């Protein structure tokens, strides 16, 4: 039996890694923060389903339970396609017709939650949160390895205060540093250090193996179709958001 995906993403040195006393004291706080992020992600997904009429408000409790039980086995329809029996049960209880679009969006939401959890777990093996990892990657993509704090906040779609906290942690660990802009005293850059660059390279090496493991059951045509459908859904959601902005 092949190892679990999580084990493929774990670095070889993880078993011998020991946490310092300060890291052990900080661990409960990190777990609480991760739980809050998970709850926020789940709540946002539920609000999306409510907003577009996928479920009714009286079914919020059932759908919340469903979000915590997404490891159950799926069913297979007469044409051999997978479906989630729990979503069909929720729709049946609410008197709603089972629509392919409803089931597809629910599947995307569950996939997004699982991908987020996997990313958090994977980054944690390297002593990072997903947010800190995203900053390192964006700095690594720059020719000079630096971006202003404001640019990082815009790229990550978070507040400048959040970026400040993430960079504080990266600077403490020696993975990034602050550099003043000589032409603008109000502007500060976050710059990748050599240690940070090596950390990103190590993460990417493991990422390549993990991605290959996740997608090995799909042929090339299926992966191209998956990419195409995901991007079409993004286009549709962007169009909806643009329409809402125009009417607000």
Secondary structure by P-SEA (a helix, b strand, c coil): ccccccccccccccccccccaaaaaaaaaaaaaaaaaaaaaaaaaaaaaaaaccccccaaaaaaaaaaccccbbbbcccbbbbbaaaaaaaaaacccccaaaaaaaaaaaaaaaaaaaaaaaaaaacccaaaaaaaaaaaacccccccaaaaaaaacccaaaaaaaaaaaaaaccbbbbcccccccbbbbbbcaaaaaaaaaaaaaaaaaaaaacccccaaaaaaaaaaaaaaaaaaaaaaaaaaaac
